[in-house]
Amino acid sequence: MTGAESVVLPYDDSNTTFQDPAVTAFANLFAKTPHVTLTSVPDGLEGLAIGDIARAEGAKAGKPSVMVILRDGHRLAAMEQALAFYAPDVAVISFPAWDCQPYDRVSPNAGVVARRMTALSHLARPRQTGKPLVLLTTVNAAIQRVPAAGLVGAETFAAAPGNQLDM
């Protein structure tokens, strides 16, 4: 099996361990090569395939098990919905592209800024979730410059009810 072949992996909800030889063989591809390209996956089943791949890879101490680079923001939103449906047991981090051009007169949308910084914060300071993690991004977001991981990790914090902050 080459990395360019289309593969849709079966998943049995009653058993979270993978005993299907196709899943094992596909997961072994990641041990041999740093990336695998899926093509010709039927529309609507991309979330099933990515969810199965993430489950086969397993949790990686809060780091992404799988990174998926999508064509645009519409496909990113569709993949988020598909993963929520087919793989609710898989954690998803979305890293969208900016919604404006550099030096544009319009500021970026606050929601986009928040989603990008949340993703960067999680990547800089991984959190143990015990679940496989999928990082979703677009081509434009993947090629845009980002702050250094050390800077993001040092300057971010998680605010939650009951936490205490030193002032």
Secondary structure, 3 states (H helix, E strand, C coil): CCCCCCCCCCCCCCCCCCCCHHHHHHHHHHHHCCCCCCCCCCCCCHHHHHHHHHHHHCCECCECCEEEEECCHHHHHHHHHHHHHHCCCCEEEEECCCCCCCCCCCCCCHHHHHHHHHHHHHHHCCCCCCCCEEEEEEHHHHHCCCCCHHHHHHHCCCCCCCCCCCC
